[in-house]
C-alpha cells in the first residue's frame, strides 16, 4: 500500500537542477562546521543586525557556549 508521500508530489515544485534525493557525508554538524571554518575562516558566515560575522568569529562565539 502506498502512502501519500511515496510519490513525492513536492518534487514537481523543485527548481531546475535540484536533485530529488541528496546524499550527505557521514559527519556531525560540528565536524562539518569545523572544516568550513578552516576553509573559509575570514569569509562572512552571517549578517546579524547589520554586523557581518566571519566563520572564525562565529566559531569563537559558539565555543564559548560549549559546556565541555
Helices and strands as residue ranges (DSSP letters): G 9-13, H 29-40, E 44-48, E 51-54, H 55-65
